[in-house]
Amino acid sequence: TQEECCRPTCETYTCHHGYVENHLAYSDTDVSLETCCRREPACGTDFTCPGGYAAYHSHFMAAVLNVEECCRPTCLTYECPHGYLGRPDEMALTTVSLETCCRKEPACGTSFMCPDGYALYHSHFRALHLTQEECCRPTCATYTCHHGYLERDSEYMDTEVSLETCCRREPACGTDFTCPPHYEAYHSHFLALHLTQEECCRPTCATYTCHHGYLERDSEYMDTEVSLETCCRREPACGVDFVCPDGFMLYHSHFRALHLTQEE
């Protein structure tokens, strides 16, 4: 009979779940689990881990093929806390921890924008606080110079904010001050708080009225050393505005300032 004349081989044996056929023992008549089959990895060729997980290739479990036992998470599944950034080079690591998967970012990091007039503290590394007070520091752009001072354009983004750093003193007779006609500015005066005509302007000879018998010196019209000697010159007593009567001639050599009579 078949039962008496034939004996089964491993070809007739069905391997248990978690085992695959041992093709080298295909014709073996010592039919058993150990002879006919070999254990396959629990995360074997027919098992796919979900995204962000890696297979335990060294796990050999015969009966159980599930995500919890066959797969382990990688850094892709880890969410770095506020103030940390993921390490791109470590995304496939299965040693999942803050230290392994994340790196601290500067408190004023790539995702933080300071308002106008403020500059980042690039050297500040704080993991949990990203506020304007901690991440940004004011520059000279936020500083208002006192009356009598002008901004230093070259120091606009300087973070050492002070009157000395951000501002320069302007002349009291500076760019925004105009002297009245016939007055000249004191360009060398540096007065921060007082911009008055008396302090900023000085009269010129144009404001001076020469005495009777004197004429203005045209060459000294804008001279600020205002005096009779500087601004005026004596005119001949028989000068250009004196007319002698018929039969008389002018004394061109007479220089008398105060008396212009026919006799003289």
Long-range contacts (C-beta under 8 A, 24 or more apart in sequence): 10-35, 10-36, 13-37, 16-62, 16-63, 17-62, 17-63, 18-42, 18-61, 18-62, 18-63, 18-64, 18-65, 19-62, 20-44, 42-69, 42-70, 43-70, 43-71, 51-76, 52-76, 52-77, 53-77, 54-92, 54-94, 75-100, 75-101, 78-102, 81-127, 81-128, 82-127, 82-128, 82-130, 83-107, 83-126, 83-127, 83-128, 83-129, 83-130, 84-127, 85-109, 107-134, 107-135, 108-134, 108-135, 108-136, 116-141, 117-141, 117-142, 118-142, 119-157, 119-159, 140-165, 140-166, 143-167, 146-192, 146-193, 147-192, 147-193, 147-195, 148-172, 148-174, 148-191, 148-192, 148-193, 148-194, 148-195, 149-192, 150-174, 150-175, 171-200, 172-199, 172-200, 173-200, 173-201, 181-206, 182-206, 182-207, 183-207, 184-222, 184-224, 205-230, 205-231, 208-232, 211-257, 212-257, 212-258, 213-237, 213-256, 213-257, 213-258, 213-260, 214-257, 237-264, 238-264
